[in-house]
Amino acid sequence: MEKKVSVIIPAFNEEERIGETVRASFKIPGVKEVLVVDDGSTDNTYQEAAKAGARVIKLTQNRGKGKAIEAGAQEFTGDFVVLLDGDLGSSAAWAEKLLNPLLSGEADMVIARFGKARKKGGVGLVKKLTRWGLKLFTGQVIDAVLSGQRAFTRESFLALLPLSPGYALEFGMTVDALKKGYRIVEVPVEMTHRETGRDLKGFLHRGKQFRDILKEIFKRKFTGE
């Protein structure tokens, strides 16, 4: 029997690219449903996603990426789950590569490793923090800890709920997966989405990432969670 793949896309004010992202997601072999969780958008994200064929879950207020994914986790029906960002556009089709290690039984979770950034970003502090934190809790090293583009078996995905808050989402998910003994594989992809540059907005974004991940490390270290 053919395995069914569900795609969950948390989206906040993504009307410009969500339709293209949904259509590209349906091109992935095995994808039978695309769930877009509209995280309290104030634009036409809901309409554009629905027009492209997605089943849309509407949250009445912005609750953050983690809560949006958890809402999607209550509704998906697939044997495998793919998490994608709403701004990937046509490059979302690259998620097909993430499914291969799952189908072959090689992995329980697969992380997309993006290529070199198209524009200069930060100085690497957030990446260094996540790698240090991952080594602290698991003794392992993974390059793309911050990547939000991932694929899971149904079992491994549900076992990682609830998710860490804020920008610690991907870090917490990776730590929990390794501590539970799940096998993680990284796969290089040519996905593209909005990148943060070396401007005020970019530095504020990375500052929030650093803050949330550091808080998560302290919480896990001193509460044993």
C-alpha positions in Angstrom: 0.0 0.0 0.0 1.3 3.4 -1.0 2.4 5.6 1.9 0.5 8.8 2.4 2.4 12.1 3.0 0.9 15.1 4.7 2.4 18.6 4.4 1.9 21.1 7.2 2.6 24.7 6.5 2.4 27.3 9.3 1.8 30.7 7.7 1.5 34.3 8.9 0.8 37.0 6.3 2.2 35.0 3.4 -0.4 35.9 0.7 2.3 36.6 -1.9 3.9 33.1 -1.9 1.6 30.7 0.0 -0.3 29.7 -3.2 2.9 28.9 -5.1 4.2 27.0 -2.0 1.0 24.9 -1.8 1.0 24.1 -5.5 4.7 23.0 -5.3 3.9 20.8 -2.3 1.3 18.9 -4.2 4.0 18.0 -6.8 5.9 16.0 -4.1 5.3 12.2 -4.7 2.9 10.7 -2.1 1.5 14.0 -0.9 -2.3 13.6 -0.5 -3.0 16.6 1.7 -1.5 20.0 2.3 -2.6 21.6 5.6 -2.0 25.4 5.9 -2.4 26.7 9.4 -3.2 30.4 9.0 -1.7 31.8 12.2 -3.9 34.8 12.6 -3.0 36.5 9.3 -4.3 39.9 8.5 -3.9 39.5 4.8 -5.3 37.1 2.2 -3.2 34.1 3.3 -6.3 32.0 3.9 -7.9 32.7 0.6 -4.7 32.2 -1.4 -3.9 28.9 0.3 -7.5 27.6 -0.2 -7.5 28.6 -3.8 -4.3 26.6 -4.4 -6.0 23.5 -3.0 -4.9 23.4 0.6 -7.1 22.5 3.6 -6.7 25.6 5.7 -7.0 25.8 9.5 -7.7 29.3 10.7 -6.3 30.5 14.1 -8.2 33.6 15.3 -5.0 35.2 16.6 -1.3 34.9 16.0 0.0 32.2 18.3 3.4 31.5 16.9 4.9 28.9 14.6 5.0 26.1 17.2 1.3 26.5 18.2 0.4 26.6 14.5 2.3 23.3 13.8 0.6 21.7 16.9 -2.8 22.7 15.4 -1.9 21.0 12.2 -0.8 17.9 14.2 -4.4 17.5 15.3 -5.6 17.2 11.8 -3.1 15.5 9.5 -3.7 11.9 8.3 -0.5 10.9 6.6 2.0 8.1 7.4 4.8 10.8 6.9 4.7 14.5 7.8 6.6 17.3 6.0 6.9 20.7 7.7 7.5 23.6 5.3 7.6 27.3 5.6 5.0 29.3 3.7 7.5 31.4 1.7 9.4 28.7 -0.1 7.4 29.1 -3.3 8.2 26.7 -6.1 11.3 25.5 -4.3 9.0 23.6 -1.8 9.1 20.8 -4.4 12.6 20.0 -3.2 11.0 18.4 -0.1 10.8 15.3 -2.1 14.5 14.7 -1.2 13.6 14.7 2.5 11.3 11.7 2.1 13.8 9.3 0.6 15.7 8.5 3.9 12.3 7.9 5.5 11.0 5.6 2.8 14.2 3.6 2.8 14.0 3.2 6.6 17.3 5.1 7.1 15.9 7.9 9.3 13.1 8.9 11.5 13.5 12.6 11.0 15.1 14.4 8.0 16.4 18.0 8.0 16.8 20.1 4.9 20.3 21.7 4.8 20.2 24.8 2.7 23.1 26.0 0.5 25.2 29.1 1.0 23.1 32.2 1.8 22.6 34.6 -1.1 23.3 37.6 1.0 25.4 38.3 4.1 23.6 37.7 7.4 24.8 37.6 10.9 28.2 36.6 12.4 27.2 33.0 13.3 26.4 33.5 17.0 23.0 31.8 16.8 24.4 28.8 14.9 27.3 28.4 17.4 24.9 28.6 20.3 22.6 25.9 18.9 25.5 23.6 18.1 26.9 24.1 21.5 23.5 23.4 23.1 22.9 20.3 21.0 26.4 18.9 22.0 25.7 19.7 25.6 22.5 17.8 25.8 23.1 15.0 23.3 26.8 14.8 22.6 26.0 15.0 18.8 26.7 17.5 16.1 24.1 18.5 13.4 24.8 21.3 11.0 21.3 22.5 10.1 19.7 22.6 13.6 17.9 25.9 12.7 16.2 24.5 9.6 12.5 24.5 9.7 12.1 22.3 6.6 11.8 18.7 8.0 10.2 15.4 7.3 9.1 12.8 9.9 7.5 9.4 10.3 4.1 9.8 11.9 5.4 8.2 15.1 8.5 10.5 15.5 6.5 13.6 14.8 3.8 13.0 17.3 6.4 11.9 19.9 8.0 15.4 19.8 4.9 17.3 20.8 4.4 19.7 22.5 7.0 21.9 20.8 9.4 24.4 22.3 8.2 28.0 22.2 9.3 30.8 20.0 12.5 30.6 18.0 13.7 27.6 20.1 11.3 25.4 18.2 13.7 23.6 15.9 16.5 23.4 18.5 14.1 21.8 21.0 12.7 19.4 18.4 16.2 18.3 17.5 17.3 17.8 21.1 14.2 15.8 21.9 14.5 13.6 18.8 18.1 12.6 19.6 17.3 12.0 23.3 14.4 9.7 22.3 16.8 7.8 20.1 15.4 8.8 16.7 17.7 8.7 13.8 18.3 12.1 12.0 19.7 12.6 8.5 20.5 15.9 6.9 19.9 16.3 3.2 21.2 19.1 1.0 18.4 21.0 -0.9 18.2 24.0 -3.2 15.2 25.6 -1.4 15.0 29.3 -1.2 13.1 31.7 1.0 13.4 35.1 2.5 16.7 35.7 4.2 17.6 38.2 6.9 20.4 40.5 6.0 22.7 42.8 7.9 20.2 45.4 8.6 18.3 46.4 11.7 15.4 44.0 11.0 17.9 41.1 10.5 19.8 41.8 13.7 16.6 42.1 15.7 15.4 38.7 14.3 18.7 37.0 15.2 18.6 38.6 18.6 15.2 37.1 19.3 16.5 33.7 18.1 19.5 33.9 20.4 17.4 34.9 23.3 14.8 32.1 22.9 17.4 29.4 22.3 19.5 30.5 25.3 16.3 30.5 27.5 15.5 27.0 26.3 19.1 25.8 27.1 18.9 27.3 30.6 15.4 25.8 31.2 16.5 22.3 30.1 19.8 22.5 32.0 18.4 23.7 35.3 15.0 22.1 35.4 15.9 18.8 33.7 13.1 19.1 31.2 
